[in-house]
Amino acid sequence: MKIRLLAFASAGDALGASELEMELPAGSRVGDLCDRLDADHPKLRRLWPRLAVAVDGRVVTGEASLADGAEVALLPPVSGGSGDGGPLRAELVDGPIDAGAVVAAVAAPSRGAVVVFQGTVRDQHAGRAVARLTYSAYRPMALAGRRRIAAALEASSPGLKAAIVHRLGEVPVGEASVVIAVASPHRAAAYEASRAALERLKTEIPIWKREHYSEGPAVWREEEPLTPHATAEA
């Protein structure tokens, strides 16, 4: 049988490719695939304690069965909606984020409290000058996770609406990589939901960032293992 293997961030570097088509014996499990990858790509060995493996968008264990045509993703630790809110309720974009449009997706006369978090690229990290960041994602799983988070936040408080938009690709210093907007009839719920959205985003969503410095090689910032929430259904 054939499977499609996707490898992100440092896993792609170790594999030497971001995507491969592989043939495996019928009845193979994820553990069999890992053994095969160990033999064929020794650079992956040091990463296994940190990697999660997803099959068709769900994080699984080594005992999970593989079927012909399955999509298997190697996921390193990540860097640290309903239809009435428009297209920017839970989205990944490939250019600058329109923060005003994100706010408009949740605002309404009945929601008197609007909290906006905008995360921008800093010009330094750990004493090193940063030139830009590059973000990549496992898009299907990242989108499903964002919608799951937005739906959970909205269910936590009556009348609350949440939008989470993340930029992919190269993001220069000073520009926004993520905008979170929460609107609620009451400010306490809006503040709490905004904080919860950011914390869950950092640990549940398969998005990776590569930091490019003014001097020296770029580095993947892989800090947070994907949590069990990532296995939940969207």
ChimeraX commands (.cxc) that place a marker at each C-alpha (Angstrom):
marker #1 position 0.00,0.00,0.00 radius 0.5
marker #1 position 1.03,3.61,-0.50 radius 0.5
marker #1 position 0.97,6.45,2.01 radius 0.5
marker #1 position 1.71,10.16,1.74 radius 0.5
marker #1 position 4.26,11.29,4.33 radius 0.5
marker #1 position 4.43,14.97,5.36 radius 0.5
marker #1 position 7.25,16.30,7.53 radius 0.5
marker #1 position 7.21,19.77,9.05 radius 0.5
marker #1 position 9.87,22.15,10.39 radius 0.5
marker #1 position 12.90,20.28,11.87 radius 0.5
marker #1 position 11.37,16.91,10.88 radius 0.5
marker #1 position 11.42,18.02,7.24 radius 0.5
marker #1 position 15.05,19.09,7.62 radius 0.5
marker #1 position 15.99,15.69,9.06 radius 0.5
marker #1 position 14.05,13.82,6.38 radius 0.5
marker #1 position 15.53,15.95,3.61 radius 0.5
marker #1 position 12.06,16.59,2.15 radius 0.5
marker #1 position 8.72,18.01,3.22 radius 0.5
marker #1 position 6.73,15.33,1.41 radius 0.5
marker #1 position 7.35,11.73,0.32 radius 0.5
marker #1 position 5.27,8.92,-1.12 radius 0.5
marker #1 position 6.12,5.60,0.52 radius 0.5
marker #1 position 5.14,1.98,-0.04 radius 0.5
marker #1 position 4.51,-0.23,3.00 radius 0.5
marker #1 position 3.25,-3.81,3.41 radius 0.5
marker #1 position -0.49,-4.17,3.86 radius 0.5
marker #1 position -1.46,-4.17,7.54 radius 0.5
marker #1 position 1.40,-1.89,8.60 radius 0.5
marker #1 position 1.04,0.26,11.70 radius 0.5
marker #1 position 2.50,3.65,12.57 radius 0.5
marker #1 position 5.24,1.93,14.57 radius 0.5
marker #1 position 6.29,-0.02,11.47 radius 0.5
marker #1 position 6.53,3.23,9.53 radius 0.5
marker #1 position 8.68,4.77,12.26 radius 0.5
marker #1 position 11.03,1.76,12.18 radius 0.5
marker #1 position 11.35,2.12,8.42 radius 0.5
marker #1 position 12.08,5.83,8.72 radius 0.5
marker #1 position 14.67,5.12,11.43 radius 0.5
marker #1 position 16.53,2.82,9.07 radius 0.5
marker #1 position 16.27,5.04,6.00 radius 0.5
marker #1 position 16.72,8.46,7.64 radius 0.5
marker #1 position 19.02,8.26,10.70 radius 0.5
marker #1 position 18.80,12.01,11.33 radius 0.5
marker #1 position 15.20,11.50,12.49 radius 0.5
marker #1 position 16.24,9.29,15.41 radius 0.5
marker #1 position 17.09,12.12,17.78 radius 0.5
marker #1 position 13.72,13.76,17.10 radius 0.5
marker #1 position 11.36,10.87,17.93 radius 0.5
marker #1 position 11.06,11.72,21.66 radius 0.5
marker #1 position 9.72,15.15,20.62 radius 0.5
marker #1 position 7.58,14.23,17.61 radius 0.5
marker #1 position 3.86,13.65,17.40 radius 0.5
marker #1 position 2.48,11.59,14.50 radius 0.5
marker #1 position -0.87,12.37,12.91 radius 0.5
marker #1 position -2.79,10.14,10.51 radius 0.5
marker #1 position -5.37,11.92,8.38 radius 0.5
marker #1 position -5.36,14.90,10.74 radius 0.5
marker #1 position -5.51,13.07,14.08 radius 0.5
marker #1 position -2.62,12.51,16.50 radius 0.5
marker #1 position -2.15,8.76,17.07 radius 0.5
marker #1 position 0.08,6.23,18.82 radius 0.5
marker #1 position 2.44,3.70,17.26 radius 0.5
marker #1 position -0.27,1.03,17.42 radius 0.5
marker #1 position -2.56,2.87,14.98 radius 0.5
marker #1 position -3.22,1.03,11.72 radius 0.5
marker #1 position -2.39,2.54,8.33 radius 0.5
marker #1 position -4.59,2.25,5.26 radius 0.5
marker #1 position -3.76,2.66,1.61 radius 0.5
marker #1 position -3.74,6.35,0.71 radius 0.5
marker #1 position -3.34,7.56,4.31 radius 0.5
marker #1 position -1.74,10.94,4.96 radius 0.5
marker #1 position 0.82,10.71,7.77 radius 0.5
marker #1 position 2.35,13.85,9.28 radius 0.5
marker #1 position 5.46,14.15,11.46 radius 0.5
marker #1 position 4.76,17.04,13.86 radius 0.5
marker #1 position 7.55,18.59,15.96 radius 0.5
marker #1 position 6.70,20.70,19.00 radius 0.5
marker #1 position 4.95,23.89,17.89 radius 0.5
marker #1 position 6.11,27.47,18.38 radius 0.5
marker #1 position 5.24,28.60,21.22 radius 0.5
marker #1 position -16.71,28.99,14.09 radius 0.5
marker #1 position -19.99,29.48,13.12 radius 0.5
marker #1 position -21.03,30.96,9.80 radius 0.5
marker #1 position -22.37,34.31,10.95 radius 0.5
marker #1 position -19.03,35.97,11.56 radius 0.5
marker #1 position -17.57,36.12,8.06 radius 0.5
marker #1 position -14.44,34.46,6.61 radius 0.5
marker #1 position -11.97,35.67,9.24 radius 0.5
marker #1 position -13.39,33.90,12.29 radius 0.5
marker #1 position -10.73,31.16,12.28 radius 0.5
marker #1 position -8.33,31.52,9.40 radius 0.5
marker #1 position -4.79,31.15,8.08 radius 0.5
marker #1 position -3.68,33.92,5.72 radius 0.5
marker #1 position -0.65,34.26,3.47 radius 0.5
marker #1 position -0.27,38.04,3.71 radius 0.5
marker #1 position -0.75,40.90,6.18 radius 0.5
marker #1 position -3.64,40.47,8.63 radius 0.5
marker #1 position -6.43,43.05,8.45 radius 0.5
marker #1 position -6.99,43.55,12.19 radius 0.5
marker #1 position -10.05,45.70,11.55 radius 0.5
marker #1 position -11.69,42.89,9.61 radius 0.5
marker #1 position -10.96,40.43,12.42 radius 0.5
marker #1 position -12.63,42.74,14.94 radius 0.5
marker #1 position -15.59,43.28,12.59 radius 0.5
marker #1 position -16.09,39.50,12.44 radius 0.5
marker #1 position -17.01,39.41,16.14 radius 0.5
marker #1 position -18.32,42.89,16.98 radius 0.5
marker #1 position -22.03,43.58,17.47 radius 0.5
marker #1 position -24.16,46.15,19.35 radius 0.5
marker #1 position -25.02,43.49,21.95 radius 0.5
marker #1 position -21.34,42.87,22.75 radius 0.5
marker #1 position -20.05,45.85,24.68 radius 0.5
marker #1 position -16.59,44.47,25.45 radius 0.5
marker #1 position -14.09,43.87,22.63 radius 0.5
marker #1 position -10.59,42.63,23.48 radius 0.5
marker #1 position -7.96,42.46,20.73 radius 0.5
marker #1 position -4.58,40.72,21.04 radius 0.5
marker #1 position -2.06,41.38,18.28 radius 0.5
marker #1 position 1.20,39.46,18.34 radius 0.5
marker #1 position 3.96,41.13,16.32 radius 0.5
marker #1 position 7.45,39.99,15.34 radius 0.5
marker #1 position 10.09,41.28,17.76 radius 0.5
marker #1 position 13.47,42.56,16.57 radius 0.5
marker #1 position 15.45,40.42,19.01 radius 0.5
marker #1 position 15.43,37.09,20.85 radius 0.5
marker #1 position 17.86,35.89,23.49 radius 0.5
marker #1 position 20.21,38.74,22.70 radius 0.5
marker #1 position 20.26,38.10,18.94 radius 0.5
marker #1 position 18.95,40.56,16.34 radius 0.5
marker #1 position 15.98,39.08,14.45 radius 0.5
marker #1 position 15.39,40.01,10.81 radius 0.5
marker #1 position 12.12,38.16,10.21 radius 0.5
marker #1 position 10.15,35.00,11.00 radius 0.5
marker #1 position 8.82,32.33,8.66 radius 0.5
marker #1 position 5.68,30.46,9.69 radius 0.5
marker #1 position 4.52,27.12,8.27 radius 0.5
marker #1 position 1.53,24.95,9.19 radius 0.5
marker #1 position -0.17,21.63,8.67 radius 0.5
marker #1 position -3.13,23.50,7.23 radius 0.5
marker #1 position -6.04,21.04,7.54 radius 0.5
marker #1 position -5.25,20.23,11.16 radius 0.5
marker #1 position -4.44,23.86,12.04 radius 0.5
marker #1 position -7.72,25.13,10.62 radius 0.5
marker #1 position -9.76,22.42,12.34 radius 0.5
marker #1 position -8.03,23.20,15.64 radius 0.5
marker #1 position -8.71,26.92,15.37 radius 0.5
marker #1 position -12.38,26.31,14.73 radius 0.5
marker #1 position -12.50,23.91,17.66 radius 0.5
marker #1 position -10.92,26.51,19.98 radius 0.5
marker #1 position -13.23,29.30,18.77 radius 0.5
marker #1 position -16.29,27.08,19.26 radius 0.5
marker #1 position -15.19,26.08,22.78 radius 0.5
marker #1 position -14.62,29.69,23.80 radius 0.5
marker #1 position -18.00,30.74,22.45 radius 0.5
marker #1 position -19.70,27.93,24.34 radius 0.5
marker #1 position -18.05,29.06,27.58 radius 0.5
marker #1 position -19.97,32.33,27.89 radius 0.5
marker #1 position -23.37,33.47,26.54 radius 0.5
marker #1 position -23.14,35.90,23.63 radius 0.5
marker #1 position -19.36,35.63,23.26 radius 0.5
marker #1 position -17.75,35.54,19.80 radius 0.5
marker #1 position -14.09,34.80,19.05 radius 0.5
marker #1 position -11.87,35.13,15.98 radius 0.5
marker #1 position -8.32,33.78,15.62 radius 0.5
marker #1 position -6.29,34.64,12.51 radius 0.5
marker #1 position -2.67,33.61,11.94 radius 0.5
marker #1 position -0.31,34.65,9.16 radius 0.5
marker #1 position 1.89,32.12,7.34 radius 0.5
marker #1 position 5.01,32.62,5.26 radius 0.5
marker #1 position 7.54,35.38,5.91 radius 0.5
marker #1 position 6.57,38.02,8.47 radius 0.5
marker #1 position 8.89,41.05,8.84 radius 0.5
marker #1 position 9.81,42.62,12.17 radius 0.5
marker #1 position 7.01,44.81,13.48 radius 0.5
marker #1 position 4.21,43.14,11.53 radius 0.5
marker #1 position 1.49,40.99,13.10 radius 0.5
marker #1 position 1.75,37.21,12.98 radius 0.5
marker #1 position -1.49,36.60,14.90 radius 0.5
marker #1 position -4.62,38.60,15.76 radius 0.5
marker #1 position -7.18,37.36,18.29 radius 0.5
marker #1 position -10.43,39.30,18.74 radius 0.5
marker #1 position -13.04,38.46,21.36 radius 0.5
marker #1 position -16.36,40.28,21.82 radius 0.5
marker #1 position -18.71,39.68,24.72 radius 0.5
marker #1 position -21.53,41.40,26.59 radius 0.5
marker #1 position -19.19,41.48,29.65 radius 0.5
marker #1 position -15.51,42.46,29.86 radius 0.5
marker #1 position -14.41,39.72,32.29 radius 0.5
marker #1 position -15.47,36.98,29.88 radius 0.5
marker #1 position -13.78,38.76,26.97 radius 0.5
marker #1 position -10.47,39.10,28.84 radius 0.5
marker #1 position -10.50,35.47,29.95 radius 0.5
marker #1 position -11.39,34.12,26.51 radius 0.5
marker #1 position -8.64,36.17,24.85 radius 0.5
marker #1 position -6.04,34.78,27.26 radius 0.5
marker #1 position -7.33,31.22,26.86 radius 0.5
marker #1 position -7.32,31.52,23.07 radius 0.5
marker #1 position -3.64,32.48,23.01 radius 0.5
marker #1 position -2.56,29.77,25.45 radius 0.5
marker #1 position -4.43,27.08,23.54 radius 0.5
marker #1 position -3.15,28.37,20.22 radius 0.5
marker #1 position 0.45,27.98,21.42 radius 0.5
marker #1 position 0.06,24.31,22.38 radius 0.5
marker #1 position -2.72,22.81,20.24 radius 0.5
marker #1 position -2.21,24.15,16.72 radius 0.5
marker #1 position 0.45,22.69,14.37 radius 0.5
marker #1 position 2.14,25.93,13.33 radius 0.5
marker #1 position 5.93,26.32,13.38 radius 0.5
marker #1 position 8.14,29.36,13.20 radius 0.5
marker #1 position 11.68,29.70,11.92 radius 0.5
marker #1 position 13.65,32.62,13.27 radius 0.5
marker #1 position 15.97,34.39,10.83 radius 0.5
marker #1 position 18.73,36.45,12.43 radius 0.5
marker #1 position 20.77,39.36,11.13 radius 0.5
marker #1 position 23.83,37.11,11.57 radius 0.5
marker #1 position 24.09,33.34,11.62 radius 0.5
marker #1 position 21.80,30.51,10.48 radius 0.5
marker #1 position 18.03,30.46,10.95 radius 0.5
marker #1 position 16.63,28.32,13.79 radius 0.5
marker #1 position 13.34,26.47,14.23 radius 0.5
marker #1 position 11.67,27.58,17.49 radius 0.5
marker #1 position 10.06,24.32,18.62 radius 0.5
marker #1 position 9.05,24.56,22.26 radius 0.5
marker #1 position 5.56,23.18,23.00 radius 0.5
marker #1 position 4.62,19.52,22.36 radius 0.5
marker #1 position 1.15,19.19,20.86 radius 0.5
marker #1 position -1.34,18.54,23.66 radius 0.5
marker #1 position -4.07,15.86,23.76 radius 0.5
marker #1 position -6.58,18.54,22.65 radius 0.5
marker #1 position -5.03,18.15,19.19 radius 0.5
marker #1 position -6.60,14.70,18.90 radius 0.5
marker #1 position -10.14,15.97,19.48 radius 0.5
marker #1 position -12.63,16.08,16.67 radius 0.5
marker #1 position -13.22,19.45,15.07 radius 0.5
marker link #1:1,2 radius 0.2
marker link #1:2,3 radius 0.2
marker link #1:3,4 radius 0.2
marker link #1:4,5 radius 0.2
marker link #1:5,6 radius 0.2
marker link #1:6,7 radius 0.2
marker link #1:7,8 radius 0.2
marker link #1:8,9 radius 0.2
marker link #1:9,10 radius 0.2
marker link #1:10,11 radius 0.2
marker link #1:11,12 radius 0.2
marker link #1:12,13 radius 0.2
marker link #1:13,14 radius 0.2
marker link #1:14,15 radius 0.2
marker link #1:15,16 radius 0.2
marker link #1:16,17 radius 0.2
marker link #1:17,18 radius 0.2
marker link #1:18,19 radius 0.2
marker link #1:19,20 radius 0.2
marker link #1:20,21 radius 0.2
marker link #1:21,22 radius 0.2
marker link #1:22,23 radius 0.2
marker link #1:23,24 radius 0.2
marker link #1:24,25 radius 0.2
marker link #1:25,26 radius 0.2
marker link #1:26,27 radius 0.2
marker link #1:27,28 radius 0.2
marker link #1:28,29 radius 0.2
marker link #1:29,30 radius 0.2
marker link #1:30,31 radius 0.2
marker link #1:31,32 radius 0.2
marker link #1:32,33 radius 0.2
marker link #1:33,34 radius 0.2
marker link #1:34,35 radius 0.2
marker link #1:35,36 radius 0.2
marker link #1:36,37 radius 0.2
marker link #1:37,38 radius 0.2
marker link #1:38,39 radius 0.2
marker link #1:39,40 radius 0.2
marker link #1:40,41 radius 0.2
marker link #1:41,42 radius 0.2
marker link #1:42,43 radius 0.2
marker link #1:43,44 radius 0.2
marker link #1:44,45 radius 0.2
marker link #1:45,46 radius 0.2
marker link #1:46,47 radius 0.2
marker link #1:47,48 radius 0.2
marker link #1:48,49 radius 0.2
marker link #1:49,50 radius 0.2
marker link #1:50,51 radius 0.2
marker link #1:51,52 radius 0.2
marker link #1:52,53 radius 0.2
marker link #1:53,54 radius 0.2
marker link #1:54,55 radius 0.2
marker link #1:55,56 radius 0.2
marker link #1:56,57 radius 0.2
marker link #1:57,58 radius 0.2
marker link #1:58,59 radius 0.2
marker link #1:59,60 radius 0.2
marker link #1:60,61 radius 0.2
marker link #1:61,62 radius 0.2
marker link #1:62,63 radius 0.2
marker link #1:63,64 radius 0.2
marker link #1:64,65 radius 0.2
marker link #1:65,66 radius 0.2
marker link #1:66,67 radius 0.2
marker link #1:67,68 radius 0.2
marker link #1:68,69 radius 0.2
marker link #1:69,70 radius 0.2
marker link #1:70,71 radius 0.2
marker link #1:71,72 radius 0.2
marker link #1:72,73 radius 0.2
marker link #1:73,74 radius 0.2
marker link #1:74,75 radius 0.2
marker link #1:75,76 radius 0.2
marker link #1:76,77 radius 0.2
marker link #1:77,78 radius 0.2
marker link #1:78,79 radius 0.2
marker link #1:79,80 radius 0.2
marker link #1:81,82 radius 0.2
marker link #1:82,83 radius 0.2
marker link #1:83,84 radius 0.2
marker link #1:84,85 radius 0.2
marker link #1:85,86 radius 0.2
marker link #1:86,87 radius 0.2
marker link #1:87,88 radius 0.2
marker link #1:88,89 radius 0.2
marker link #1:89,90 radius 0.2
marker link #1:90,91 radius 0.2
marker link #1:91,92 radius 0.2
marker link #1:92,93 radius 0.2
marker link #1:93,94 radius 0.2
marker link #1:94,95 radius 0.2
marker link #1:95,96 radius 0.2
marker link #1:96,97 radius 0.2
marker link #1:97,98 radius 0.2
marker link #1:98,99 radius 0.2
marker link #1:99,100 radius 0.2
marker link #1:100,101 radius 0.2
marker link #1:101,102 radius 0.2
marker link #1:102,103 radius 0.2
marker link #1:103,104 radius 0.2
marker link #1:104,105 radius 0.2
marker link #1:105,106 radius 0.2
marker link #1:106,107 radius 0.2
marker link #1:107,108 radius 0.2
marker link #1:108,109 radius 0.2
marker link #1:109,110 radius 0.2
marker link #1:110,111 radius 0.2
marker link #1:111,112 radius 0.2
marker link #1:112,113 radius 0.2
marker link #1:113,114 radius 0.2
marker link #1:114,115 radius 0.2
marker link #1:115,116 radius 0.2
marker link #1:116,117 radius 0.2
marker link #1:117,118 radius 0.2
marker link #1:118,119 radius 0.2
marker link #1:119,120 radius 0.2
marker link #1:120,121 radius 0.2
marker link #1:121,122 radius 0.2
marker link #1:122,123 radius 0.2
marker link #1:123,124 radius 0.2
marker link #1:124,125 radius 0.2
marker link #1:125,126 radius 0.2
marker link #1:126,127 radius 0.2
marker link #1:127,128 radius 0.2
marker link #1:128,129 radius 0.2
marker link #1:129,130 radius 0.2
marker link #1:130,131 radius 0.2
marker link #1:131,132 radius 0.2
marker link #1:132,133 radius 0.2
marker link #1:133,134 radius 0.2
marker link #1:134,135 radius 0.2
marker link #1:135,136 radius 0.2
marker link #1:136,137 radius 0.2
marker link #1:137,138 radius 0.2
marker link #1:138,139 radius 0.2
marker link #1:139,140 radius 0.2
marker link #1:140,141 radius 0.2
marker link #1:141,142 radius 0.2
marker link #1:142,143 radius 0.2
marker link #1:143,144 radius 0.2
marker link #1:144,145 radius 0.2
marker link #1:145,146 radius 0.2
marker link #1:146,147 radius 0.2
marker link #1:147,148 radius 0.2
marker link #1:148,149 radius 0.2
marker link #1:149,150 radius 0.2
marker link #1:150,151 radius 0.2
marker link #1:151,152 radius 0.2
marker link #1:152,153 radius 0.2
marker link #1:153,154 radius 0.2
marker link #1:154,155 radius 0.2
marker link #1:155,156 radius 0.2
marker link #1:156,157 radius 0.2
marker link #1:157,158 radius 0.2
marker link #1:158,159 radius 0.2
marker link #1:159,160 radius 0.2
marker link #1:160,161 radius 0.2
marker link #1:161,162 radius 0.2
marker link #1:162,163 radius 0.2
marker link #1:163,164 radius 0.2
marker link #1:164,165 radius 0.2
marker link #1:165,166 radius 0.2
marker link #1:166,167 radius 0.2
marker link #1:167,168 radius 0.2
marker link #1:168,169 radius 0.2
marker link #1:169,170 radius 0.2
marker link #1:170,171 radius 0.2
marker link #1:171,172 radius 0.2
marker link #1:172,173 radius 0.2
marker link #1:173,174 radius 0.2
marker link #1:174,175 radius 0.2
marker link #1:175,176 radius 0.2
marker link #1:176,177 radius 0.2
marker link #1:177,178 radius 0.2
marker link #1:178,179 radius 0.2
marker link #1:179,180 radius 0.2
marker link #1:180,181 radius 0.2
marker link #1:181,182 radius 0.2
marker link #1:182,183 radius 0.2
marker link #1:183,184 radius 0.2
marker link #1:184,185 radius 0.2
marker link #1:185,186 radius 0.2
marker link #1:186,187 radius 0.2
marker link #1:187,188 radius 0.2
marker link #1:188,189 radius 0.2
marker link #1:189,190 radius 0.2
marker link #1:190,191 radius 0.2
marker link #1:191,192 radius 0.2
marker link #1:192,193 radius 0.2
marker link #1:193,194 radius 0.2
marker link #1:194,195 radius 0.2
marker link #1:195,196 radius 0.2
marker link #1:196,197 radius 0.2
marker link #1:197,198 radius 0.2
marker link #1:198,199 radius 0.2
marker link #1:199,200 radius 0.2
marker link #1:200,201 radius 0.2
marker link #1:201,202 radius 0.2
marker link #1:202,203 radius 0.2
marker link #1:203,204 radius 0.2
marker link #1:204,205 radius 0.2
marker link #1:205,206 radius 0.2
marker link #1:206,207 radius 0.2
marker link #1:207,208 radius 0.2
marker link #1:208,209 radius 0.2
marker link #1:209,210 radius 0.2
marker link #1:210,211 radius 0.2
marker link #1:211,212 radius 0.2
marker link #1:212,213 radius 0.2
marker link #1:213,214 radius 0.2
marker link #1:214,215 radius 0.2
marker link #1:215,216 radius 0.2
marker link #1:216,217 radius 0.2
marker link #1:217,218 radius 0.2
marker link #1:218,219 radius 0.2
marker link #1:219,220 radius 0.2
marker link #1:220,221 radius 0.2
marker link #1:221,222 radius 0.2
marker link #1:222,223 radius 0.2
marker link #1:223,224 radius 0.2
marker link #1:224,225 radius 0.2
marker link #1:225,226 radius 0.2
marker link #1:226,227 radius 0.2
marker link #1:227,228 radius 0.2
marker link #1:228,229 radius 0.2
marker link #1:229,230 radius 0.2
marker link #1:230,231 radius 0.2
marker link #1:231,232 radius 0.2
marker link #1:232,233 radius 0.2
marker link #1:233,234 radius 0.2
view
